[in-house]
Amino acid sequence: MRIDKFINTTNIVKRRSIAADMIEHGVVYLNGAQVKASKDVRVGDVVEIRYLESVKRYEVLKVPTTKTIPKTAQDEFVREIA
């Protein structure tokens, strides 16, 4: 699954357009490398979002097969790393 879709589907951001904008502005990293929106996410990857004041890291536990998942199921797909 593409990283922009993954960030949106797993409810890290609310809209795919926001995810694409974040990627375009270079604040999204996959396994330590800056990514383009078309980069595929796999189980075990680390997605990092560098906000102005903080950095959030998420480990990919499972890749969704549907377009949306319930917010209550987010923990099945990603785990926030301290």
C-alpha positions, 0 to 999 in steps of 0.5 A: 500500500502506498504511504500516503494511503497508509497514513490516511487509512490508519487514521494517523492523519484525517485526509489523504490530501493532508498526507500527500501535502506532508510528504510533498513538504518532506516531513514524512520518512520511512525507515529513516529516508524521506519518501515520495507518495508512491513508496510502498509500506510493508510490515516492520517498516517505521513511519516517522512524521517530523512535526515542528515541535515533535517527532512521531514514529509508528511501526507498521504491524499490518497493512490494511486491505480495505480503504478505511479502518475503524479508529478502534482498530488502529492498534492492530495496524500501527504501534507508536514508538517512543 
